[in-house]
Amino acid sequence: MSELVTSIPTKVDFDKIREDFPVLSQQVNGHPLVYLDNGASSQMPAMVADRLDHYHRYEHANVHRGIHTLSQKATDAYELTRKKVQEFINARHVDEIVYTTGTTDSINLVAHSFGTKFFEEGDEIILSQMEHHANIVPWQMIAERTGAVIKVIPVDDTGELDMEAYKSLLSSKTKMVAVIHVSNALGTVNPVKEITDLAHEQNAKVLIDGAQSVPHQPVDVQDIGCDFFAFSAHKMCGPTGFGILYGKKELLDQMPPYRGGGDMIDKVSFEETTYNVTPFRFEAGTPPISAGIGLSTAIDYLNKIGMDQIAAREHEIVSYAYNKLQKIDGLRFIGDSENRASVISFVFDDIHASDMGTLLDKRGIAVRTGHHCAQPTLRRFNVPATTRASFSFYNTKDDADRLVDGIEYVKTFFD
């Protein structure tokens, strides 16, 4: 692993920032908590939890169409999130921000709406070997329905995409390229701008799964050039049950609604229904209002720290942890890309990942074990499961040291 960042700007006191997260002050099994499961869900700062509580106590009402004061206040707060997301990822228009229930829902929306309208028999969808199941199964479903064919970009031994193989897969038959920005199982950061540029040369559209990138680094969808970009609130200090689909407006305007019901309509009769404008045509039913408002506050929180500083901090901590872990006898990394983000996955030949996770928890260390909803990725490396330590900006070098000590403790049970 190459040296990432050796120092960070001094204006942010990251040790002080830990005080914003009450959960980090607790003990688990008699030990101070070390939370290294941020790839599954980040923790929520107190100001986000307080904002949710304030909405539920003083602003709770349904959004849109209400003329009374509470409904107007809730609607204004809920729609403010759309503007903040637009600015956070640098979308061109606020109408390019579609509210969903999360990354999985966002990908399903594109697969079933765009795919239903534009895919034909023999068209090709390119995925990668490192995709999360959420960026595999929806495309399989729509391929079965339309007769489209899925092609797969292979992954090399370091956990990076084989870009020459990708170039060879592209053709005039390619209609969609859907790839993960940062692998949740390997930590690899993919060259999404290059992937997008190459796809566009064949007039293919590109969807990026940004669930593991948006919380950890600045993202500019216009710079990437992608047609769609999906991510979740709960991985970026926000609530669960809420997510974002960015889509180029000219594409969203051509796509049929994904779900039917209230709020996504213009006029309804038993003879005909006409649909609302983008993005509301994709937002049927009463939404998770408080979660949407919570994401707004989470963005405020991240912006106050600065995504550049967050990226620098995490690179420093991950590099420190990696260098410590590679000195442990018997530990083998799964995915060893030089282009690494916040995830480190590893195995021991004589210690099952579930045993590792269980015994680390006895020491107050929270990691994720299993296939990480990325079975094809782990199959590529001939392992059934890994232990995954995933970091956030509120983690410390002491957390990394505790992880190393915890692993050495686990090893004593299997010597």
C-alpha angles and dihedrals in degrees: 000000000000122000106270111182126344098188141014132212111279099223094087117068101208092180088058090048090064088071088067089068111066092186091067092062095063131095124237119200090347095308132098108264118259105192111201100154098093092127088068096041134336122227122260122241118231093250091061092048089048091052091052090049092049092052093049093046102041113009107037111142137117118274132237127028095027114125098193122097099252092051091049092050092048092047093049092050092045095049092045086069090063091058092046092051090049090055094041094059096026098241116174098233135025087227088067090070113090120187115228137161092259146306093304092053091047093054092046090052092056095041095050100034102037092031095050092053103038110024120094134179111292095020113132133231117196119209130165132244090243099058125133112243088252088066094046110041099052090053091048090052094051092042089056090050098046104029093246118149127230121223122190130217108220124231122226127226093272092055098255128128118260097239094186089056089049091054090051091052094055117095143141087280092063110107102163137021112194117183139159118250095211120013112240090204101042107020091232116155108217124215093246096167092056091043090053095046092051092048092050090055085067093043090248123145123237131217119189122201100217099174092117098036107048093063094050111038142017112280125200112183092189091055091047089047094212121155096220133020126185133195144151134240097220094064092055102054093280136111128285122254097046133094146156136240115194113198132169106259095231089058097043090051090058096047123094120234115277096211133022129223141076126352095020093077137087101190131354131200131151088253099049144354125207121201136235124251125270127312096016093057087073096048107079121176135003107327130216090271100178091049091053091050089047091056088056090058092044089056090050089052095049092045091052090057094038126237092239090057091045091053092048093048094049093046090053094050095043092049090050092049093046093052091050095046095049089064093062112104113241096014114128124188119226104212114016102186120158086220096070132157129186101317130091117181123187144165141198118214092222101036121067115226093237091055090049092051094046094051093044088054088057085063093048094257115136115204133152122247132187134050094317092224087292104102096153089054094053091043087057088060094041095241127121095209143357137203108244124201110190122186139208134191092267092061119099141206086255088060088054091048090050089052091052092047090047092053091050087051091052091050091060089068091058103039 
